[in-house]
Amino acid sequence: MKRSNTLKTLLLVTGLMLFSGKISAQNGNVIVNEDAKLTKVIEIKKELNKDNENHNKYKIQIFSGSLAAAENEKSKFANSVGNWSSELVYETPNYKVWVGKFRSRLEADRALLEIQKKFPSAFIFKPKKEKD
């Protein structure tokens, strides 16, 4: 008899647990009141970021030397690898060929693997922030 009551109690508790709970979700709307000044600040920040486009970007240097040789390497790059933009930069006393504007080191590393197949001395660097 005692065992029968325990079994009934266990079944009753299990049944209540399974069927008593009703799950319900809440629905609602969210209204965001945004100050117009915030939108203006965001636009100003975007403009400032455009001015500092090279800051916090990685580049790959494929050459450093004379102007004629730098132009030749830039042309060679465009005709062979050419998946990224290249630019000719003068830093006393050499002309340099820089490639890409990579957002992360990982992105630059991936590009470097491909670029080094044709330009083995290529390396990654982060341009110095220009002083005003």
C-alpha positions as CSV (number, residue, x, y, z in Angstrom):
1,M,0.0,0.0,0.0
2,K,2.8,2.4,0.9
3,R,4.6,1.7,-2.4
4,S,1.3,2.3,-4.3
5,N,0.9,5.7,-2.6
6,T,4.5,6.7,-3.4
7,L,4.0,5.7,-7.0
8,K,0.8,7.6,-7.3
9,T,2.4,10.7,-5.7
10,L,5.3,10.5,-8.1
11,L,3.0,10.2,-11.1
12,L,0.9,13.0,-9.9
13,V,3.9,15.3,-9.4
14,T,5.3,14.4,-12.8
15,G,2.0,15.0,-14.5
16,L,1.6,18.4,-12.8
17,M,5.1,19.4,-13.8
18,L,4.5,18.4,-17.4
19,F,1.1,19.9,-17.9
20,S,0.9,22.8,-15.5
21,G,3.4,25.2,-17.0
22,K,2.3,27.3,-19.9
23,I,5.0,29.1,-21.8
24,S,4.2,32.5,-23.1
25,A,6.4,35.1,-24.8
26,Q,6.0,38.8,-24.6
27,N,5.5,40.9,-27.7
28,G,6.2,44.6,-27.8
29,N,7.5,47.6,-29.7
30,V,10.6,49.6,-28.9
31,I,10.6,53.3,-29.7
32,V,14.0,55.0,-29.9
33,N,14.0,58.7,-29.5
34,E,17.2,60.0,-31.0
35,D,18.5,63.5,-30.7
36,A,19.2,65.2,-34.0
37,K,22.6,66.3,-32.6
38,L,23.7,62.7,-32.4
39,T,23.1,62.2,-36.1
40,K,25.2,65.3,-36.8
41,V,28.0,64.0,-34.5
42,I,28.1,60.7,-36.3
43,E,28.4,62.4,-39.7
44,I,31.3,64.5,-38.4
45,K,33.0,61.4,-37.1
46,K,32.7,59.7,-40.5
47,E,34.3,62.7,-42.2
48,L,37.2,62.7,-39.7
49,N,37.7,59.0,-40.4
50,K,38.0,59.7,-44.1
51,D,40.8,62.2,-43.4
52,N,42.7,59.6,-41.4
53,E,42.1,56.8,-43.9
54,N,45.7,55.4,-43.6
55,H,45.7,55.5,-39.9
56,N,45.1,52.0,-38.3
57,K,45.4,50.3,-41.7
58,Y,48.1,47.9,-42.7
59,K,50.1,48.1,-46.0
60,I,52.6,46.0,-47.8
61,Q,55.8,47.4,-49.1
62,I,57.2,45.7,-52.2
63,F,60.0,48.0,-53.1
64,S,62.3,50.8,-52.0
65,G,64.8,52.5,-54.2
66,S,65.2,54.9,-57.2
67,L,62.2,56.5,-59.0
68,A,62.8,54.6,-62.3
69,A,63.1,51.2,-60.5
70,A,60.0,52.0,-58.3
71,E,57.9,52.8,-61.3
72,N,59.0,49.6,-62.9
73,E,58.1,47.5,-59.8
74,K,54.7,49.2,-59.5
75,S,54.0,48.4,-63.2
76,K,55.3,44.8,-62.7
77,F,53.0,44.5,-59.6
78,A,49.9,45.7,-61.5
79,N,50.6,43.3,-64.4
80,S,51.2,40.2,-62.2
81,V,49.5,40.3,-58.9
82,G,47.4,43.4,-59.1
83,N,44.5,42.3,-56.8
84,W,45.1,45.4,-54.6
85,S,45.8,49.0,-55.4
86,S,49.4,50.2,-55.3
87,E,50.9,53.6,-54.8
88,L,54.3,55.2,-55.3
89,V,55.4,57.1,-52.2
90,Y,58.5,59.2,-51.7
91,E,60.2,59.0,-48.3
92,T,63.7,60.6,-48.2
93,P,65.9,59.3,-49.8
94,N,63.9,56.5,-51.6
95,Y,60.8,55.9,-53.6
96,K,58.6,53.1,-52.2
97,V,55.8,51.0,-53.6
98,W,53.1,50.3,-51.1
99,V,50.2,47.9,-51.7
100,G,46.7,47.8,-50.3
101,K,44.9,49.2,-47.3
102,F,44.2,46.3,-45.1
103,R,41.9,46.6,-42.1
104,S,43.4,43.8,-40.1
105,R,46.8,42.1,-39.7
106,L,45.2,38.8,-40.7
107,E,43.9,40.3,-44.0
108,A,47.4,41.7,-44.7
109,D,49.0,38.4,-43.9
110,R,46.8,36.6,-46.4
111,A,47.7,39.1,-49.1
112,L,51.4,38.9,-48.2
113,L,51.5,35.2,-48.9
114,E,50.3,35.8,-52.4
115,I,52.4,38.9,-53.0
116,Q,55.6,37.2,-51.8
117,K,55.4,34.7,-54.6
118,K,56.4,37.4,-57.1
119,F,58.0,39.9,-54.6
120,P,59.9,37.9,-52.0
121,S,61.2,40.9,-50.1
122,A,57.7,42.3,-49.5
123,F,56.7,43.0,-45.9
124,I,53.8,44.3,-43.8
125,F,53.9,47.6,-42.0
126,K,51.6,50.2,-40.4
127,P,52.0,53.7,-41.7
128,K,52.8,56.4,-39.2
129,K,50.1,58.9,-38.4
130,E,50.8,62.1,-40.2
131,K,51.3,65.1,-38.0
132,D,49.3,68.2,-38.6
